[in-house]
């Protein structure tokens, strides 16, 4: 019964909604893991080439944006400016 409902237009909407929910949960979980960087000491963050401020900026991005990629971009930009 349930599988046959997927073939109707409303079923496609429900499937899309399910995918959107799964994606949101994944984004939320990824951000929680990313935010653990804020628990590290400043010296460790410095060792990996970022500052606490960099991590804070990236952690405030919308969940749909990849905070790790943004952190990398911020870090690379800062290094270019220091040369």
Residue pairs with C-beta under 8 A, 6 or more apart in sequence:
5 11
5 14
6 12
6 14
6 15
24 63
27 63
27 64
28 63
30 66
30 67
30 68
31 59
31 63
31 67
34 58
34 59
34 67
34 68
34 71
35 59
37 45
37 50
37 55
37 59
37 71
38 52
38 55
38 56
38 59
42 51
42 52
45 51
45 52
45 55
49 75
49 79
50 71
50 74
50 75
51 78
54 71
54 74
54 75
54 78
55 71
57 70
57 74
58 67
58 68
58 70
58 71
58 74
59 67
61 67
61 70
